[in-house]
């Protein structure tokens, strides 16, 4: 009975949706950990290692992948698609955060060298994206 | 406007409300978990464990349970009526320490066993040895009598003519008003020879410094900075290079004074005898009581004089030559051969000191707190030692001592440092964090 309930399409879909929420929370936690560690090294990783957070995220993604295959197609509303605009709204702050983290990691350096390296990173990032996705 | 990351996945009404309930539960759990993370960041705990059943698990986290003579106890057998020790070293202020003993089932029970705590620098808790007198080479004057400390002994100049003919300027003799200060160096032979210099006389020849040894040979100081780490400039008698024809120079140059801090490249080292101890990191440097402005930058030649020892960490003992000063009792102590020796006066201390001593409270020699073990669930015996969490005193070494009534066989020993969840502690944690951030980004703080 319980086995039947667990394997029912609705239960799996609820799990699938919940795993998105848990992944979202993990990403938020990981981002905050990155910022905290950049400002005050050792504050969080002395308690929870980065590896544990990353393993939790990978595990979450892995289970998501499995459940995605089991989600019945009739449960997906094709009229509602994630908008690219939303993605852009998220990506820009993430780029800004990444730039700040890179700048912060090279704080001991000459400021112009630091900015130059940041520019190199941005160009490399853009070229990699261009080669891989365009 | 509901928060749903997967709007494209449809659910029937019943399942959707079920999902919303679970979603709420997930986010509430996440919120509680984040509060928990914040709790152990602001109110950290630190645990030390020593298992006598599985010794390999104790690496890097040892409590060093030991006998009075320092021999490590590894079998868990604590013999009766003998003083035993264990210790921890850690940074931070804590509200209490929980001590837990797990006795073996066949062992007597440690109920009501009293444990005392002292907190200081490890070397400062060394047993006290004989007081030390003035440093070799020091020139002293008392009641118109003039002395040189030579080979550890106080040697009197038989008359003023000898002082003049040897070239010691009378102005450099340190006046000693209290004759008892001279009692800490044994009295040696009088200096009567106006031509030959006594051992430990210091010379300056062509901008190089030399010290005469007891074999009548000259030891050259490796550099001017090395000389100044040991003696004041005015103690050296200036001679012309022809003076060197009368003496042989040994192959063993004199380096920096014991306890001197030197930097080479990006590392800092503590000098002791012919060894140097690399300091682990800036936090260890500060928490072991050193001052940044005492660091002397050295050249490759000066650096190559020393053999590198293992890393100086928070658990390391200050090496020989380290001088401690207790501002509350105005006393100086020098560390040597596993003992601390008092330098009985400021003038004696100054003859050894060319840098800041390490400050420590004399009160740290006394018992800071204690507790008696009481039975807990699961056969453990534990007790709490309260600490003042608003005061982080110098010295991060916690030494626990106890004497058992009966022979004990202990399986496990555990020490847990905890911080109470109070507003002053939260403020202190936030203040410490802000100071650390400021230090990291080079923001200067106005001292009050």
Interface residues (C-beta under 8 A of the other chain):
Chain A: X10 X13 X14 X16 X17 X18 X20 X21 X22 X24 X25 X29 X39 X40 X43 X44 X47 X48 X71 X75 X76 X77 X78 X80 X81 X82 X107
Chain B: X4 X5 X6 X7 X8 X9 X10 X11 X12 X15 X18 X19 X22 X23 X26 X27 X30 X34 X37 X40 X41 X433 X436 X437 X440 X441
